[in-house]
Amino acid sequence: MAYTGTSISPKDADEIINEVSRAYAKVPMVFRSFVPSLPELLRKIPECARKYTLGDLIRLLESAYEEGKI
């Protein structure tokens, strides 16, 4: 059975949620109110990005970050 409303298995859903939770836990509490939630950020990704793999998007954004574009 998939995670509610998705095709993601419960095991994968737990792993994904746990990893994202760990990443947010590293953000100091004082700054968390300034950091948008991951779902909020993902909703802002333009439609054109949906044709690329997550790996390609990560590499693009890492490169843009290193170049000071974001």
ROLONU-855911 format. One record per residue: residue in one letter; x, y, z of N, C-alpha, C in turn. Coordinates in steps of 0.001 Angstrom, whole numbers. Example, Ala and Ser with C-alpha at 12.3 -4.5 7.8 and 13.67 -1.06 7.14 Angstrom:
% residues 2
{pt "A", {13190, -5690, 7800}, {12300, -4500, 7800}, {13200, -3300, 7800}};
{pt "S", {12850, -2250, 7080}, {13670, -1060, 7140}, {12900, 30, 7870}};
END
This chain:
% residues 70
{pt "M", {841, -1187, 0}, {0, 0, 0}, {884, 1248, 0}};
{pt "A", {498, 2252, -778}, {1278, 3472, -911}, {990, 4439, 230}};
{pt "Y", {1915, 5368, 419}, {1718, 6427, 1403}, {531, 7267, 944}};
{pt "T", {-267, 7736, 1839}, {-1518, 8432, 1550}, {-1375, 9465, 432}};
{pt "G", {-2157, 9277, -622}, {-2188, 10229, -1726}, {-1010, 10170, -2676}};
{pt "T", {-134, 9172, -2533}, {1041, 9064, -3398}, {1238, 7609, -3810}};
{pt "S", {2238, 7393, -4653}, {2632, 6031, -4995}, {3870, 5612, -4197}};
{pt "I", {4215, 6382, -3177}, {5408, 6134, -2350}, {5084, 5075, -1303}};
{pt "S", {5952, 4073, -1230}, {5735, 3007, -256}, {5919, 3553, 1166}};
{pt "P", {5267, 2936, 2151}, {5433, 3391, 3536}, {6899, 3381, 3985}};
{pt "K", {7651, 2357, 3576}, {9064, 2273, 3962}, {9851, 3445, 3377}};
{pt "D", {9659, 3719, 2075}, {10353, 4844, 1450}, {9899, 6171, 2047}};
{pt "A", {8602, 6295, 2310}, {8076, 7527, 2900}, {8741, 7795, 4250}};
{pt "D", {8849, 6773, 5069}, {9498, 6937, 6378}, {10940, 7388, 6224}};
{pt "E", {11662, 6780, 5283}, {13066, 7147, 5074}, {13186, 8589, 4599}};
{pt "I", {12354, 8976, 3644}, {12390, 10341, 3120}, {12068, 11350, 4218}};
{pt "I", {11013, 11101, 4943}, {10603, 12012, 6018}, {11679, 12113, 7093}};
{pt "N", {12274, 10995, 7465}, {13322, 11003, 8487}, {14538, 11807, 8041}};
{pt "E", {14959, 11639, 6784}, {16134, 12369, 6295}, {15869, 13868, 6221}};
{pt "V", {14701, 14256, 5729}, {14362, 15675, 5650}, {14253, 16264, 7055}};
{pt "S", {13684, 15519, 7954}, {13564, 15964, 9345}, {14943, 16197, 9964}};
{pt "R", {15871, 15287, 9681}, {17246, 15462, 10192}, {17896, 16712, 9628}};
{pt "A", {17651, 16986, 8344}, {18232, 18176, 7719}, {17682, 19445, 8372}};
{pt "Y", {16364, 19488, 8593}, {15760, 20658, 9244}, {16208, 20779, 10689}};
{pt "A", {16502, 19686, 11343}, {16944, 19724, 12738}, {18291, 20433, 12876}};
{pt "K", {19052, 20475, 11792}, {20363, 21136, 11825}, {20251, 22657, 11750}};
{pt "V", {19086, 23139, 11349}, {18869, 24590, 11281}, {18571, 25078, 12699}};
{pt "P", {19368, 26040, 13186}, {19129, 26540, 14540}, {17686, 27036, 14705}};
{pt "M", {17112, 26769, 15853}, {15716, 27091, 16136}, {15403, 28561, 15847}};
{pt "V", {16333, 29442, 16142}, {16105, 30874, 15956}, {15882, 31217, 14479}};
{pt "F", {16408, 30410, 13549}, {16275, 30683, 12115}, {15145, 29913, 11441}};
{pt "R", {14580, 28933, 12106}, {13578, 28073, 11462}, {12359, 28826, 10967}};
{pt "S", {11958, 29867, 11642}, {10784, 30615, 11185}, {11059, 31352, 9874}};
{pt "F", {12340, 31524, 9535}, {12709, 32200, 8293}, {12888, 31214, 7136}};
{pt "V", {12975, 29928, 7440}, {13199, 28903, 6427}, {11852, 28302, 6027}};
{pt "P", {11491, 28417, 4734}, {10213, 27828, 4328}, {10253, 26303, 4414}};
{pt "S", {9098, 25727, 4557}, {9038, 24267, 4610}, {9422, 23694, 3252}};
{pt "L", {9889, 22466, 3253}, {10263, 21821, 2000}, {9076, 21720, 1047}};
{pt "P", {7888, 21318, 1505}, {6750, 21300, 580}, {6480, 22671, -53}};
{pt "E", {6634, 23731, 727}, {6426, 25082, 197}, {7445, 25399, -896}};
{pt "L", {8700, 25048, -652}, {9740, 25269, -1659}, {9478, 24453, -2925}};
{pt "L", {9104, 23202, -2754}, {8871, 22335, -3914}, {7690, 22828, -4754}};
{pt "R", {6683, 23396, -4123}, {5537, 23935, -4863}, {5938, 25099, -5754}};
{pt "K", {7035, 25776, -5423}, {7479, 26936, -6190}, {8356, 26560, -7381}};
{pt "I", {8695, 25288, -7499}, {9494, 24851, -8644}, {8632, 24974, -9894}};
{pt "P", {9134, 25631, -10939}, {8313, 25837, -12129}, {7971, 24529, -12850}};
{pt "E", {6879, 24560, -13553}, {6386, 23389, -14297}, {7462, 22823, -15228}};
{pt "C", {8257, 23687, -15856}, {9268, 23219, -16811}, {10300, 22317, -16152}};
{pt "A", {10496, 22437, -14843}, {11490, 21627, -14136}, {11039, 20182, -13959}};
{pt "R", {9760, 19929, -14103}, {9223, 18599, -13826}, {9632, 17555, -14853}};
{pt "K", {10198, 17982, -15980}, {10641, 17014, -16982}, {12057, 16507, -16706}};
{pt "Y", {12722, 17064, -15705}, {14083, 16661, -15358}, {14088, 15761, -14131}};
{pt "T", {15151, 14989, -13990}, {15259, 14121, -12823}, {15643, 14956, -11602}};
{pt "L", {15369, 14409, -10446}, {15746, 15077, -9209}, {17255, 15282, -9156}};
{pt "G", {18006, 14287, -9611}, {19471, 14392, -9632}, {19944, 15557, -10482}};
{pt "D", {19339, 15741, -11676}, {19700, 16864, -12544}, {19387, 18197, -11877}};
{pt "L", {18235, 18275, -11235}, {17864, 19519, -10557}, {18801, 19827, -9402}};
{pt "I", {19191, 18807, -8665}, {20123, 19007, -7551}, {21459, 19530, -8070}};
{pt "R", {21975, 18909, -9140}, {23255, 19359, -9704}, {23153, 20801, -10220}};
{pt "L", {22040, 21131, -10882}, {21832, 22495, -11371}, {21850, 23481, -10213}};
{pt "L", {21102, 23175, -9153}, {21004, 24099, -8023}, {22312, 24187, -7243}};
{pt "E", {23053, 23086, -7141}, {24374, 23128, -6494}, {25310, 24033, -7287}};
{pt "S", {25280, 23894, -8593}, {26122, 24725, -9448}, {25741, 26208, -9327}};
{pt "A", {24437, 26489, -9369}, {23967, 27869, -9235}, {24367, 28441, -7877}};
{pt "Y", {24307, 27629, -6837}, {24706, 28070, -5502}, {26196, 28400, -5472}};
{pt "E", {27001, 27500, -6046}, {28461, 27725, -6058}, {28840, 28970, -6847}};
{pt "E", {28045, 29291, -7873}, {28306, 30477, -8690}, {27706, 31747, -8084}};
{pt "G", {27061, 31619, -6928}, {26480, 32768, -6251}, {25170, 33256, -6855}};
{pt "K", {24546, 32405, -7672}, {23276, 32800, -8306}, {22096, 32622, -7361}};
{pt "I", {22229, 31734, -6378}, {21174, 31554, -5384}, {21789, 31486, -4012}};
END
